[in-house]
């Protein structure tokens, strides 16, 4: 996975942190959790706040 794989990242976060409300996760932790995903291969420096917001929104959508 790369940073552009927003939905795939959100699904992985949903599955790996099922008891977490994504609205309570700060972007520092969110970035670290994404980098720690086993299949994630994106470069750590290629992420910004807007991308983290998109991933967080997609994660929230997975809750529905």
N, CA and C of each residue as an Amber inpcrd file, in Angstrom:
protein
   192
   0.8290000  -1.1840000   0.0000000   0.0000000   0.0000000   0.0000000
   0.8740000   1.2480000   0.0000000   0.3300000   2.2640000  -0.6230000
   0.9670000   3.5780000  -0.6530000  -0.0040000   4.5870000  -0.0360000
   0.4500000   5.8180000   0.1600000  -0.3760000   6.8440000   0.7750000
  -1.6700000   7.0750000   0.0000000  -1.6460000   6.9270000  -1.2940000
  -2.8330000   7.1680000  -2.1170000  -3.9150000   6.1060000  -1.9290000
  -3.5860000   4.9950000  -1.3130000  -4.5390000   3.9110000  -1.1020000
  -5.3670000   4.1610000   0.1560000  -6.0650000   5.2890000   0.1520000
  -6.7810000   5.7720000   1.3330000  -7.7710000   4.7380000   1.8680000
  -8.5910000   4.1760000   0.9980000  -9.6030000   3.2180000   1.4390000
  -8.9710000   1.9510000   1.9900000  -7.9560000   1.4450000   1.3230000
  -7.2710000   0.2400000   1.8060000  -6.6330000   0.4770000   3.1690000
  -6.0370000   1.6390000   3.3450000  -5.4350000   1.9810000   4.6420000
  -6.5220000   2.0340000   5.7120000  -7.6500000   2.6740000   5.3800000
  -8.7450000   2.7920000   6.3390000  -9.2670000   1.4130000   6.7540000
  -9.3850000   0.5090000   5.8060000  -9.8500000  -0.8480000   6.1160000
  -8.8640000  -1.5440000   7.0470000  -7.5790000  -1.4050000   6.7620000
  -6.5550000  -2.0260000   7.6070000  -6.5850000  -1.4400000   9.0230000
  -6.7580000  -0.1240000   9.1260000  -6.8310000   0.5060000  10.4450000
  -8.0700000   0.0370000  11.1990000  -9.1920000  -0.0640000  10.4950000
 -10.4340000  -0.5490000  11.0890000 -10.2500000  -1.9590000  11.6410000
  -9.5730000  -2.8030000  10.8740000  -9.3640000  -4.1920000  11.2950000
  -8.3150000  -4.3230000  12.3990000  -7.2980000  -3.4800000  12.3720000
  -6.2310000  -3.6200000  13.3620000  -6.5120000  -2.8580000  14.6650000
  -7.4540000  -1.9250000  14.6300000  -7.8190000  -1.1490000  15.8300000
  -9.3460000  -1.0930000  15.9430000  -9.9910000  -2.2460000  16.1160000
 -11.4610000  -2.2870000  16.0770000 -12.1660000  -1.5310000  17.2060000
 -11.5040000  -1.3220000  18.3100000 -12.1450000  -0.6650000  19.4520000
 -11.8310000   0.8250000  19.5520000 -11.1730000   1.3560000  18.5270000
 -10.7670000   2.7640000  18.5590000 -11.7410000   3.6140000  17.7470000
 -12.1470000   4.7370000  18.3240000 -12.9450000   5.7190000  17.5870000
 -11.9570000   6.5820000  16.8060000 -12.0260000   6.5620000  15.4760000
 -11.0510000   7.3220000  14.6820000 -11.0390000   8.8160000  14.9880000
 -12.1330000   9.3460000  15.4960000 -12.1790000  10.7690000  15.8290000
 -11.3130000  11.1210000  17.0340000 -10.9250000  10.1160000  17.7990000
 -10.1110000  10.3650000  18.9900000  -8.6120000  10.2160000  18.7220000
  -8.2550000   9.8360000  17.5150000  -6.8510000   9.5870000  17.1780000
  -6.2280000  10.8640000  16.6220000  -5.1380000  11.3100000  17.2390000
  -4.4590000  12.4890000  16.6970000  -3.6270000  12.0820000  15.4790000
  -3.2680000  13.0580000  14.6740000  -2.5920000  12.7610000  13.4120000
  -1.1930000  12.1870000  13.5970000  -0.5380000  12.5030000  14.6850000
   0.7860000  11.9310000  14.9570000   0.6600000  10.4230000  15.1410000
  -0.3040000  10.0200000  15.9670000  -0.5270000   8.5850000  16.1810000
  -1.0410000   7.9080000  14.9200000  -1.9590000   8.5580000  14.2190000
  -2.5060000   7.9870000  12.9920000  -1.3970000   7.7020000  11.9880000
  -0.5140000   8.6460000  11.8130000   0.6150000   8.4620000  10.8830000
   1.4780000   7.2770000  11.3090000   1.7560000   7.1640000  12.5900000
   2.5690000   6.0570000  13.0900000   1.8710000   4.7100000  12.8820000
   0.5740000   4.6810000  13.1180000  -0.1750000   3.4390000  12.9320000
  -0.1670000   3.0220000  11.4630000  -0.2790000   4.0000000  10.5760000
  -0.2440000   3.6950000   9.1430000   1.1300000   3.1480000   8.7670000
   2.1740000   3.8120000   9.2170000   3.5350000   3.3600000   8.8950000
   3.8050000   1.9630000   9.4430000   3.1120000   1.5830000  10.5080000
   3.3220000   0.2740000  11.1280000   2.5060000  -0.8460000  10.4650000
   1.6090000  -0.4940000   9.5560000   0.8210000  -1.5340000   8.8910000
   1.7540000  -2.4440000   8.0940000   1.5660000  -3.7560000   8.1900000
   2.4910000  -4.7060000   7.5600000   2.6600000  -4.5310000   6.0520000
   1.6030000  -4.1670000   5.3470000   1.6860000  -4.0660000   3.8940000
   1.9230000  -2.6390000   3.4020000   2.1280000  -1.7160000   4.3230000
   2.3260000  -0.3240000   3.9140000   3.7660000  -0.1020000   3.4810000
   3.9360000   0.4730000   2.2940000   5.2710000   0.7040000   1.7410000
   5.5290000   2.1650000   1.3850000   4.6130000   3.0580000   1.7560000
   4.7820000   4.4690000   1.4210000   5.9270000   5.1050000   2.1900000
   6.4980000   6.1290000   1.5960000   7.6020000   6.8550000   2.2330000
   7.0440000   7.7260000   3.3640000   7.6530000   7.7010000   4.5230000
   7.1510000   8.4690000   5.6740000   7.0020000   9.9690000   5.4210000
   7.8220000  10.5260000   4.5320000   7.7830000  11.9630000   4.2900000
   6.7380000  12.3840000   3.2630000   6.0350000  11.4410000   2.6640000
   5.0870000  11.7690000   1.6060000   3.6530000  11.8430000   2.1150000
   3.4960000  12.3470000   3.3130000   2.1730000  12.4280000   3.9230000
   1.9850000  13.8010000   4.5380000   0.7870000  14.3540000   4.3200000
   0.4540000  15.6390000   4.9240000  -0.8700000  15.5680000   5.6580000
  -1.2560000  16.6800000   6.2340000  -2.4690000  16.7270000   7.0380000
  -3.7190000  16.3970000   6.2240000  -3.7960000  16.8910000   4.9900000
  -4.9800000  16.6180000   4.1720000  -5.1180000  15.1270000   3.8750000
  -4.0170000  14.4740000   3.6490000  -4.0550000  13.0360000   3.3900000
  -4.4780000  12.2750000   4.6490000  -3.9660000  12.6740000   5.7930000
  -4.3730000  12.0400000   7.0510000  -5.8520000  12.2780000   7.3350000
  -6.3450000  13.4710000   6.9990000  -7.7760000  13.7480000   7.1590000
  -8.6040000  12.8300000   6.2710000  -8.1590000  12.6090000   5.0420000
  -8.8760000  11.7290000   4.1110000  -8.8840000  10.2930000   4.6260000
  -7.7630000   9.8490000   5.1550000  -7.6840000   8.4950000   5.7020000
  -8.5960000   8.3750000   6.9230000  -8.5770000   9.3760000   7.7850000
  -9.4350000   9.3590000   8.9690000 -10.9150000   9.3260000   8.5520000
 -11.2960000  10.1100000   7.5540000 -12.6710000  10.1230000   7.0710000
 -13.0710000   8.7660000   6.4910000 -12.1790000   8.1530000   5.7510000
 -12.4520000   6.8360000   5.1870000 -12.5930000   5.8030000   6.2980000
 -11.7950000   5.9150000   7.3280000 -11.8840000   5.0140000   8.4800000
 -13.2390000   5.1790000   9.1630000 -13.6830000   6.4040000   9.3230000
 -15.0010000   6.6700000   9.9180000 -16.0920000   6.0330000   9.0610000
 -15.9620000   6.1260000   7.7450000 -16.9290000   5.4950000   6.8440000
 -16.9790000   3.9880000   7.0200000 -15.8510000   3.3760000   7.3730000
 -15.8130000   1.9220000   7.5810000 -16.6300000   1.5130000   8.8030000
 -16.8780000   2.4180000   9.7150000 -17.6590000   2.1090000  10.9120000
 -19.1350000   1.8960000  10.5980000 -19.5930000   2.4770000   9.4940000
 -21.0200000   2.3710000   9.1350000 -21.3890000   1.0560000   8.5730000
